[in-house]
Amino acid sequence: HVLCKCPAAESIVAVHAGGNYSLIVAWAKGGGSHELWTWGCNSEGQLGVGGKDAQPLPQRILALEGKIMHSVSCGYAHTFAVCSIGDGARQVFAWGS
C-alpha cells in the first residue's frame, strides 16, 4: 500500500473507487472549479489521463480543467462525471470501457 497526496489540491470534496483505481474530487487552488485526480490501473483508459499505462501516483485529468463537478461515478473500468458547462446546463463525460 502506498500513501500519497495530491500536491495541488486545495481541499478534498469526494473520494471514489473503481475496479483497481481511485479518483478524488478537489477544489482547485483559488476555488471556483474542481479538479479530478486519478491513479491505479488504467488498462481500459478509466483514469482519463491519456494512454493506458497504470499510474501509481495521482494524476490530474486535464480535459475537465475548470469544470464544476456535480457527480462522479466509478465503475470497474469506466468513469462518468456530470459537469456544469455554463448557463445552468450540465454535460455528462465518460471514459474507459
N, C-alpha and C positions, 0 to 999 in steps of 0.2 A: 504494500500500500504506500502511496506517495501523498504527502500533504503538500498542497500547492495553493497559491493565491493568485488572484487576478491583479496585476500590477497597476492598472489604470482605473479600476472600478472605484467610484465614489461611495456607493453603498449597494449591497446586495438586496434585490427585491424578491427574487424567487429562485428556487433550485429545482431542476427536473432531472430525471434519469430515464434513459432508454436502454436498449439491449447493449450492454458493454460500452456505453458512453454517457457523458453527463453534460448538462447545459445550465448556465446561470443567466439570469436577467439582472442587470445592474444599471443604476443611474450613471450616465456619462458624466465625466468631470465637467463642472459648470452647470449641470442639470439641463432640463428641457427635453431630453431624449434618453432612450435606453441604449444599452449595449448588450449584445448576446455573446457569451463566451462558451466554447465547447471544447471537449477533449475526450480522448478514448479511441475506441475502434472506429474506423472510417471506411470500411470495406465497400459500402454502398453510397458513399458521399453524404452520409447522415449528419456529418458535422457542419456542412455548409461552408467550408473554408477552401474549396477547390481541391481537386485531386482526390485520391483515395488512400493516402498514407495515414496510418494511425498517428495521433497526436498525444504524447504523454503529458503535455502541459497545456493549460487553457490558451485557446486561440480566439481572437475576436472575429466575428462574422462581419466583414466589411460591407457586404452587399446590403445590409439593413441599417447601416450607419445613419443616425439622425432620425430614426423612426421611434414612435411611441408604441410599445408593445401592450396589447390588451390581453392576449392569451398566447401561451406557448404549450405545445404538447409534443412529447417524445414517444415514438413507437419503437419497435425492435430495431429497425434500420431506416427510419424516416423521422422527419421533424416538420411540424406545422407552426406558423406564427401568424397571429392576426395583428395587423399594424394600422395605425392612422396614416392616411395619405393626404390629409387636408380637407377642409370644409366639412368635418364630421364624418367623412367617408372612411371606410375600412377596407383593407385588402388582405386576402389570405396568401401567404407564401408557403411553399412546400419544397422539400428537398430530400434526397435519399431515394430509397425504393420501398 
